[in-house]
Amino acid sequence: MAKYKASPGYVVAVGNKTVRFDYHGECKTDDAAEIKILDGLVPKWVTKVSDGNKPEVSKAEMEPKPAPAETQKPAPTRSRRTSGK
């Protein structure tokens, strides 16, 4: 399902159908003909929010990465030991 954003109430004629954007200016569609027409309007009149395909995430990307050396805190230094008196 592709999602698009435009001005609220924006209307596009696709063959004998009409694509209407809701009062938030959003539209969702699975129809290939509608997607083709809306993609043609993308940079000027319509913004494509998502194309409906979930990006594949590998296990390597899911594992937490260590912070770069620049942002890691330095190891604490030992303080001078005293006799405790």
Secondary structure, 3 states (H helix, E strand, C coil): CEEEECCCCCEEEECCEEEECCCCCEEEECCHHHHHHHHHCCCCCCEEEECCCCCCCCHHHHCCCCCCCCCCCCCCCCCCCCCCC
